[in-house]
């Protein structure tokens, strides 16, 4: 099984906005143990295309902070289980998942969509 976590490399924490994550930390799991982990970039993708990218990498479970409804739908369509509202170190989150103590927060959603997607028109 493969688990991915959105990843802020500079802070060594789970990145909190799925669609803007620049990196993922991937974990290969066998018999309930982490065999290996690696940090990868986002493949140059954003928002909706990230779900397909992760699916093509074989990811079955995604640990993340927040995401918008479009990302939720894309991840669901790709068959990727989401554990949202997670903060802190991704290694700790994966360990908690493996021992059954990581709790999903289905209400962990971005509610500011449109704000950062607007176009600014300059008048000359």
Backbone as JSON Lines, residues from 0, in Angstrom:
{"i":0,"aa":"X","n":[0.85,-1.17,0.0],"ca":[0.0,0.0,0.0],"c":[0.89,1.23,0.0]}
{"i":1,"aa":"X","n":[0.41,2.27,-0.67],"ca":[1.12,3.55,-0.66],"c":[0.25,4.6,-0.01]}
{"i":2,"aa":"X","n":[0.86,5.36,0.87],"ca":[0.23,6.5,1.54],"c":[1.02,7.73,1.13]}
{"i":3,"aa":"X","n":[0.32,8.82,0.87],"ca":[0.97,10.1,0.6],"c":[0.49,11.11,1.62]}
{"i":4,"aa":"X","n":[1.34,12.07,1.92],"ca":[0.96,13.21,2.76],"c":[1.4,14.48,2.04]}
{"i":5,"aa":"X","n":[0.53,15.49,2.05],"ca":[0.96,16.79,1.55],"c":[2.11,17.23,2.46]}
{"i":6,"aa":"X","n":[3.12,17.87,1.88],"ca":[4.34,18.06,2.67],"c":[4.97,19.43,2.47]}
{"i":7,"aa":"X","n":[5.21,20.1,3.58],"ca":[5.96,21.36,3.6],"c":[7.39,21.0,4.0]}
{"i":8,"aa":"X","n":[8.26,20.94,3.01],"ca":[9.64,20.5,3.22],"c":[10.37,21.41,4.21]}
{"i":9,"aa":"X","n":[10.16,22.71,4.11],"ca":[10.91,23.65,4.95],"c":[10.54,23.55,6.43]}
{"i":10,"aa":"X","n":[9.31,23.14,6.71],"ca":[8.85,23.05,8.11],"c":[8.75,21.61,8.62]}
{"i":11,"aa":"X","n":[8.89,20.63,7.71],"ca":[8.74,19.21,8.04],"c":[7.37,18.92,8.66]}
{"i":12,"aa":"X","n":[6.33,19.49,8.03],"ca":[4.96,19.3,8.51],"c":[4.04,19.03,7.32]}
{"i":13,"aa":"X","n":[2.83,18.61,7.63],"ca":[1.81,18.4,6.61],"c":[1.38,19.76,6.08]}
{"i":14,"aa":"X","n":[1.45,19.91,4.76],"ca":[1.06,21.16,4.13],"c":[-0.45,21.28,4.21]}
{"i":15,"aa":"X","n":[-0.96,22.47,4.47],"ca":[-2.37,22.65,4.79],"c":[-3.3,22.99,3.64]}
{"i":16,"aa":"X","n":[-2.8,23.15,2.41],"ca":[-3.69,23.46,1.27],"c":[-3.35,22.5,0.14]}
{"i":17,"aa":"X","n":[-4.14,21.46,0.01],"ca":[-3.88,20.39,-0.96],"c":[-3.54,20.91,-2.35]}
{"i":18,"aa":"X","n":[-4.35,21.78,-2.89],"ca":[-4.18,22.23,-4.27],"c":[-2.94,23.06,-4.51]}
{"i":19,"aa":"X","n":[-2.31,23.53,-3.46],"ca":[-1.1,24.34,-3.6],"c":[0.15,23.64,-3.1]}
{"i":20,"aa":"X","n":[0.03,22.39,-2.72],"ca":[1.2,21.69,-2.2],"c":[2.27,21.55,-3.28]}
{"i":21,"aa":"X","n":[3.48,21.79,-2.92],"ca":[4.6,21.64,-3.86],"c":[5.25,20.26,-3.75]}
{"i":22,"aa":"X","n":[5.0,19.58,-2.63],"ca":[5.64,18.28,-2.38],"c":[4.69,17.32,-1.68]}
{"i":23,"aa":"X","n":[4.98,16.06,-1.86],"ca":[4.32,14.99,-1.12],"c":[5.4,14.13,-0.48]}
{"i":24,"aa":"X","n":[5.06,13.56,0.65],"ca":[5.92,12.54,1.22],"c":[5.18,11.23,1.0]}
{"i":25,"aa":"X","n":[5.83,10.31,0.28],"ca":[5.24,9.02,-0.05],"c":[5.8,7.95,0.87]}
{"i":26,"aa":"X","n":[4.92,7.05,1.28],"ca":[5.28,5.95,2.17],"c":[4.85,4.65,1.54]}
{"i":27,"aa":"X","n":[5.76,3.71,1.48],"ca":[5.42,2.37,1.04],"c":[5.23,1.52,2.29]}
{"i":28,"aa":"X","n":[4.03,0.93,2.39],"ca":[3.66,0.18,3.59],"c":[3.5,-1.29,3.24]}
{"i":29,"aa":"X","n":[4.04,-2.14,4.1],"ca":[3.84,-3.58,3.95],"c":[3.71,-4.2,5.33]}
{"i":30,"aa":"X","n":[2.7,-5.03,5.49],"ca":[2.44,-5.7,6.78],"c":[2.38,-4.71,7.94]}
{"i":31,"aa":"X","n":[1.75,-3.55,7.69],"ca":[1.57,-2.56,8.74],"c":[2.81,-1.8,9.15]}
{"i":32,"aa":"X","n":[3.85,-1.85,8.34],"ca":[5.11,-1.16,8.65],"c":[5.56,-0.33,7.44]}
{"i":33,"aa":"X","n":[6.24,0.77,7.73],"ca":[6.79,1.61,6.67],"c":[8.07,0.94,6.16]}
{"i":34,"aa":"X","n":[8.06,0.57,4.88],"ca":[9.26,0.0,4.26],"c":[10.22,1.1,3.83]}
{"i":35,"aa":"X","n":[9.65,2.16,3.25],"ca":[10.49,3.29,2.82],"c":[9.61,4.51,2.65]}
{"i":36,"aa":"X","n":[10.25,5.66,2.67],"ca":[9.55,6.91,2.38],"c":[10.46,7.76,1.52]}
{"i":37,"aa":"X","n":[9.82,8.63,0.75],"ca":[10.57,9.55,-0.1],"c":[9.75,10.81,-0.31]}
{"i":38,"aa":"X","n":[10.44,11.91,-0.58],"ca":[9.79,13.17,-0.88],"c":[9.82,13.35,-2.4]}
{"i":39,"aa":"X","n":[8.65,13.67,-2.96],"ca":[8.56,13.95,-4.4],"c":[7.9,15.31,-4.59]}
{"i":40,"aa":"X","n":[8.1,15.88,-5.78],"ca":[7.41,17.14,-6.06],"c":[6.0,16.84,-6.56]}
{"i":41,"aa":"X","n":[5.26,17.87,-6.85],"ca":[3.86,17.71,-7.24],"c":[3.68,17.38,-8.72]}
{"i":42,"aa":"X","n":[4.76,17.11,-9.42],"ca":[4.69,16.75,-10.83],"c":[4.31,17.9,-11.73]}
{"i":43,"aa":"X","n":[4.27,19.1,-11.17],"ca":[3.87,20.27,-11.94],"c":[2.35,20.44,-12.01]}
{"i":44,"aa":"X","n":[1.64,19.65,-11.24],"ca":[0.18,19.67,-11.28],"c":[-0.38,20.52,-10.14]}
{"i":45,"aa":"X","n":[-1.63,20.89,-10.28],"ca":[-2.34,21.62,-9.24],"c":[-3.76,21.14,-9.14]}
{"i":46,"aa":"X","n":[-4.38,21.51,-8.08],"ca":[-5.78,21.22,-7.77],"c":[-6.29,19.89,-8.33]}
{"i":47,"aa":"X","n":[-7.07,19.92,-9.39],"ca":[-7.81,18.74,-9.86],"c":[-6.9,17.65,-10.44]}
{"i":48,"aa":"X","n":[-5.78,18.03,-11.05],"ca":[-4.9,17.05,-11.67],"c":[-4.05,16.29,-10.65]}
{"i":49,"aa":"X","n":[-3.94,16.8,-9.45],"ca":[-3.14,16.12,-8.43],"c":[-3.7,14.75,-8.07]}
{"i":50,"aa":"X","n":[-5.01,14.6,-8.1],"ca":[-5.62,13.32,-7.75],"c":[-5.21,12.23,-8.74]}
{"i":51,"aa":"X","n":[-5.24,12.55,-10.02],"ca":[-4.84,11.59,-11.04],"c":[-3.36,11.29,-10.93]}
{"i":52,"aa":"X","n":[-2.56,12.3,-10.69],"ca":[-1.12,12.14,-10.49],"c":[-0.85,11.16,-9.35]}
{"i":53,"aa":"X","n":[-1.51,11.36,-8.21],"ca":[-1.31,10.47,-7.06],"c":[-1.8,9.06,-7.36]}
{"i":54,"aa":"X","n":[-2.93,8.94,-8.03],"ca":[-3.46,7.62,-8.39],"c":[-2.47,6.87,-9.29]}
{"i":55,"aa":"X","n":[-1.89,7.59,-10.25],"ca":[-0.91,6.97,-11.15],"c":[0.35,6.53,-10.42]}
{"i":56,"aa":"X","n":[0.63,7.13,-9.28],"ca":[1.77,6.72,-8.45],"c":[1.41,5.53,-7.56]}
{"i":57,"aa":"X","n":[0.14,5.15,-7.56],"ca":[-0.29,4.01,-6.75],"c":[-0.75,4.38,-5.36]}
{"i":58,"aa":"X","n":[-0.97,5.66,-5.1],"ca":[-1.4,6.12,-3.78],"c":[-2.85,5.7,-3.53]}
{"i":59,"aa":"X","n":[-3.07,5.11,-2.36],"ca":[-4.41,4.68,-1.96],"c":[-4.99,5.57,-0.86]}
{"i":60,"aa":"X","n":[-4.12,6.18,-0.07],"ca":[-4.54,6.99,1.07],"c":[-3.75,8.29,1.06]}
{"i":61,"aa":"X","n":[-4.46,9.41,1.27],"ca":[-3.82,10.72,1.32],"c":[-4.1,11.35,2.67]}
{"i":62,"aa":"X","n":[-3.02,11.76,3.33],"ca":[-3.1,12.5,4.59],"c":[-2.84,13.96,4.25]}
{"i":63,"aa":"X","n":[-3.76,14.84,4.67],"ca":[-3.64,16.24,4.28],"c":[-4.29,17.16,5.29]}
{"i":64,"aa":"X","n":[-4.08,18.44,5.09],"ca":[-4.73,19.45,5.91],"c":[-6.12,19.74,5.38]}
{"i":65,"aa":"X","n":[-6.23,20.79,4.58],"ca":[-7.52,21.22,4.04],"c":[-7.55,21.05,2.53]}
{"i":66,"aa":"X","n":[-8.78,21.0,2.0],"ca":[-8.97,20.91,0.57],"c":[-10.36,21.43,0.24]}
{"i":67,"aa":"X","n":[-10.51,21.88,-0.99],"ca":[-11.8,22.37,-1.44],"c":[-12.67,21.25,-1.98]}
{"i":68,"aa":"X","n":[-13.91,21.58,-2.31],"ca":[-14.85,20.56,-2.79],"c":[-14.38,19.93,-4.1]}
{"i":69,"aa":"X","n":[-13.77,20.71,-4.97],"ca":[-13.26,20.16,-6.23],"c":[-12.21,19.09,-5.99]}
{"i":70,"aa":"X","n":[-11.32,19.34,-5.04],"ca":[-10.3,18.35,-4.7],"c":[-10.92,17.12,-4.05]}
{"i":71,"aa":"X","n":[-11.89,17.33,-3.19],"ca":[-12.59,16.2,-2.56],"c":[-13.19,15.31,-3.64]}
{"i":72,"aa":"X","n":[-13.88,15.93,-4.59],"ca":[-14.51,15.17,-5.66],"c":[-13.47,14.44,-6.52]}
{"i":73,"aa":"X","n":[-12.39,15.14,-6.87],"ca":[-11.35,14.53,-7.71],"c":[-10.69,13.35,-7.0]}
{"i":74,"aa":"X","n":[-10.41,13.51,-5.72],"ca":[-9.8,12.42,-4.95],"c":[-10.77,11.24,-4.82]}
{"i":75,"aa":"X","n":[-12.04,11.53,-4.57],"ca":[-13.04,10.46,-4.51],"c":[-13.15,9.74,-5.84]}
{"i":76,"aa":"X","n":[-13.17,10.48,-6.94],"ca":[-13.26,9.88,-8.27],"c":[-12.04,9.02,-8.59]}
{"i":77,"aa":"X","n":[-10.89,9.38,-8.03],"ca":[-9.67,8.6,-8.24],"c":[-9.59,7.41,-7.29]}
{"i":78,"aa":"X","n":[-10.54,7.32,-6.35],"ca":[-10.54,6.2,-5.41],"c":[-9.51,6.33,-4.3]}
{"i":79,"aa":"X","n":[-9.11,7.56,-4.02],"ca":[-8.12,7.8,-2.96],"c":[-8.84,8.19,-1.68]}
{"i":80,"aa":"X","n":[-8.6,7.42,-0.62],"ca":[-9.18,7.72,0.69],"c":[-8.45,8.93,1.27]}
{"i":81,"aa":"X","n":[-9.23,9.86,1.85],"ca":[-8.66,11.09,2.4],"c":[-8.78,11.1,3.92]}
{"i":82,"aa":"X","n":[-7.7,11.48,4.56],"ca":[-7.7,11.74,5.99],"c":[-7.32,13.21,6.13]}
{"i":83,"aa":"X","n":[-8.33,14.05,6.34],"ca":[-8.15,15.5,6.3],"c":[-8.14,16.12,7.69]}
{"i":84,"aa":"X","n":[-7.67,17.37,7.72],"ca":[-7.61,18.1,8.98],"c":[-6.44,17.69,9.84]}
{"i":85,"aa":"X","n":[-5.43,17.1,9.22],"ca":[-4.28,16.58,9.95],"c":[-3.17,17.63,9.95]}
{"i":86,"aa":"X","n":[-2.55,17.81,11.08],"ca":[-1.44,18.75,11.21],"c":[-0.23,18.02,11.78]}
{"i":87,"aa":"X","n":[0.9,18.71,11.77],"ca":[2.1,18.16,12.39],"c":[2.97,17.38,11.43]}
{"i":88,"aa":"X","n":[3.83,16.57,11.99],"ca":[4.82,15.8,11.25],"c":[4.15,14.65,10.5]}
{"i":89,"aa":"X","n":[4.42,14.49,9.2],"ca":[3.77,13.42,8.45],"c":[4.18,12.02,8.91]}
{"i":90,"aa":"X","n":[5.42,11.85,9.36],"ca":[5.85,10.53,9.85],"c":[5.0,10.12,11.05]}
{"i":91,"aa":"X","n":[4.73,11.09,11.94],"ca":[3.89,10.81,13.11],"c":[2.46,10.49,12.69]}
{"i":92,"aa":"X","n":[1.96,11.19,11.66],"ca":[0.6,10.95,11.19],"c":[0.48,9.55,10.59]}
{"i":93,"aa":"X","n":[1.47,9.13,9.82],"ca":[1.44,7.79,9.23],"c":[1.51,6.73,10.33]}
{"i":94,"aa":"X","n":[2.35,6.96,11.33],"ca":[2.43,6.01,12.45],"c":[1.08,5.92,13.16]}
{"i":95,"aa":"X","n":[0.43,7.06,13.35],"ca":[-0.9,7.06,13.99],"c":[-1.92,6.34,13.12]}
{"i":96,"aa":"X","n":[-1.84,6.52,11.8],"ca":[-2.74,5.8,10.91],"c":[-2.53,4.3,11.05]}
{"i":97,"aa":"X","n":[-1.28,3.89,11.05],"ca":[-0.98,2.46,11.11],"c":[-1.42,1.83,12.43]}
{"i":98,"aa":"X","n":[-1.42,2.61,13.52],"ca":[-1.88,2.03,14.8],"c":[-3.36,2.32,15.07]}
{"i":99,"aa":"X","n":[-4.03,2.92,14.08],"ca":[-5.48,3.11,14.16],"c":[-5.95,4.29,14.97]}
{"i":100,"aa":"X","n":[-5.06,5.25,15.24],"ca":[-5.45,6.39,16.07],"c":[-5.58,7.71,15.31]}
{"i":101,"aa":"X","n":[-5.28,7.73,14.01],"ca":[-5.39,8.95,13.23],"c":[-6.86,9.19,12.9]}
{"i":102,"aa":"X","n":[-7.38,10.36,13.23],"ca":[-8.79,10.68,13.05],"c":[-8.99,11.7,11.94]}
{"i":103,"aa":"X","n":[-9.82,11.33,10.98],"ca":[-10.19,12.21,9.88],"c":[-11.15,13.29,10.37]}
{"i":104,"aa":"X","n":[-11.01,14.49,9.81],"ca":[-11.95,15.56,10.07],"c":[-12.61,15.92,8.74]}
{"i":105,"aa":"X","n":[-13.78,15.34,8.44],"ca":[-14.41,15.59,7.14],"c":[-14.81,17.05,6.94]}
{"i":106,"aa":"X","n":[-14.82,17.85,7.99],"ca":[-15.16,19.27,7.86],"c":[-13.95,20.14,7.52]}
{"i":107,"aa":"X","n":[-12.77,19.53,7.38],"ca":[-11.56,20.29,7.07],"c":[-11.57,20.66,5.59]}
{"i":108,"aa":"X","n":[-12.14,21.82,5.3],"ca":[-12.28,22.26,3.92],"c":[-11.82,23.71,3.78]}
{"i":109,"aa":"X","n":[-11.29,24.0,2.61],"ca":[-10.98,25.38,2.28],"c":[-12.29,26.1,2.0]}
{"i":110,"aa":"X","n":[-12.45,27.26,2.56],"ca":[-13.69,28.0,2.32],"c":[-13.41,29.37,1.71]}
{"i":111,"aa":"X","n":[-12.24,29.51,1.1],"ca":[-11.86,30.81,0.54],"c":[-11.7,30.75,-0.96]}
{"i":112,"aa":"X","n":[-12.23,29.72,-1.6],"ca":[-12.04,29.6,-3.05],"c":[-12.62,30.8,-3.76]}
{"i":113,"aa":"X","n":[-11.89,31.23,-4.76],"ca":[-12.28,32.41,-5.51],"c":[-11.46,33.61,-5.11]}
{"i":114,"aa":"X","n":[-11.07,33.69,-3.85],"ca":[-10.29,34.83,-3.39],"c":[-8.93,34.89,-4.06]}
{"i":115,"aa":"X","n":[-8.25,33.75,-4.13],"ca":[-6.91,33.73,-4.7],"c":[-6.93,33.4,-6.19]}
{"i":116,"aa":"X","n":[-8.11,33.28,-6.77],"ca":[-8.22,32.97,-8.18],"c":[-8.68,34.18,-8.99]}
{"i":117,"aa":"X","n":[-8.84,35.32,-8.36],"ca":[-9.36,36.48,-9.06],"c":[-8.29,37.11,-9.95]}
{"i":118,"aa":"X","n":[-8.75,37.85,-10.91],"ca":[-7.87,38.55,-11.82],"c":[-7.86,40.03,-11.44]}
{"i":119,"aa":"X","n":[-6.69,40.59,-11.4],"ca":[-6.55,42.01,-11.09],"c":[-6.35,42.75,-12.41]}
{"i":120,"aa":"X","n":[-7.14,43.77,-12.65],"ca":[-7.0,44.57,-13.85],"c":[-6.4,45.9,-13.48]}
{"i":121,"aa":"X","n":[-5.29,46.21,-14.08],"ca":[-4.63,47.49,-13.83],"c":[-5.09,48.51,-14.86]}
{"i":122,"aa":"X","n":[-5.4,49.69,-14.4],"ca":[-5.79,50.77,-15.32],"c":[-4.56,51.63,-15.58]}
{"i":123,"aa":"X","n":[-4.3,51.86,-16.84],"ca":[-3.14,52.68,-17.21],"c":[-3.56,54.05,-17.65]}
